[in-house]
């Protein structure tokens, strides 16, 4: 029962972050629609990681695969913040 509770919470938290990320991007980029910002940011990482994991499925350690996914998620989110700050300083 505890395992099911933890797994369901993991699904709910990730679903909640997907639903609320749009509000964050609307706040960050008020002139751009969120689908124009969110899709180009995550799609190259998603396709690249999916291709890599498909090719090396049995060779890659599961823990390393998960840590790589979290690292790429962090870097892509951080790149948006850096890009946003550079755009603000260029226009000032």
C-alpha positions in Angstrom: 0.0 0.0 0.0 2.8 2.4 0.8 4.5 1.7 -2.5 1.3 2.5 -4.4 1.0 5.7 -2.4 4.5 6.8 -3.2 4.1 5.9 -6.9 0.8 7.8 -7.2 2.3 10.8 -5.5 5.2 10.8 -8.0 2.7 10.8 -10.9 0.6 13.5 -9.3 3.6 15.8 -8.6 5.0 15.4 -12.1 1.5 16.0 -13.6 1.1 19.1 -11.4 4.4 20.5 -12.5 3.5 20.0 -16.2 0.2 21.9 -15.6 1.8 24.8 -13.7 4.9 25.2 -15.9 2.7 27.1 -18.4 1.9 29.8 -15.9 5.6 30.1 -15.1 6.5 30.6 -18.7 3.7 33.1 -19.2 5.2 35.1 -16.4 8.8 34.7 -17.6 8.0 35.4 -21.3 5.0 37.7 -21.4 5.3 38.5 -25.1 5.6 34.9 -26.2 3.0 32.2 -26.1 4.1 29.3 -23.8 3.9 26.7 -26.5 6.4 28.7 -28.6 8.8 28.7 -25.7 8.3 25.3 -24.0 8.3 23.0 -27.0 11.6 24.2 -28.6 13.3 24.0 -25.2 12.4 20.5 -24.1 11.9 18.8 -27.5 15.6 18.5 -28.6 16.6 17.1 -25.2 13.7 14.7 -25.2 14.4 13.4 -28.7 18.2 13.2 -28.0 17.8 11.3 -24.8 15.2 9.0 -26.2 17.4 8.1 -29.1 20.4 7.6 -26.9 18.5 5.4 -24.4 16.9 3.4 -27.3 20.3 2.7 -28.8 22.1 1.8 -25.5 19.1 0.3 -23.7 20.7 -2.7 -22.0 24.2 -1.2 -21.5 23.2 1.9 -19.5 22.8 1.6 -15.7 19.3 2.5 -14.6 20.5 4.9 -11.9 22.8 6.7 -14.4 19.9 6.9 -16.9 17.7 8.6 -14.3 20.4 11.0 -13.1 21.1 11.9 -16.6 17.5 12.7 -17.2 17.2 14.9 -14.1 20.5 16.7 -15.1 19.2 17.4 -18.6 15.9 18.7 -17.2 17.8 21.0 -14.8 20.1 22.3 -17.5 17.3 23.0 -19.9 15.3 24.8 -17.3 18.4 26.8 -16.2 19.2 27.7 -19.8 15.7 29.4 -20.1 16.5 31.5 -17.0 19.9 32.5 -18.4 18.4 33.3 -21.8 15.7 35.4 -20.2 18.3 37.4 -18.2 20.4 38.0 -21.2 17.4 39.2 -23.2 16.5 41.6 -20.3 20.0 43.1 -20.1 20.3 43.5 -23.9 17.1 45.5 -24.1 17.9 47.8 -21.1 
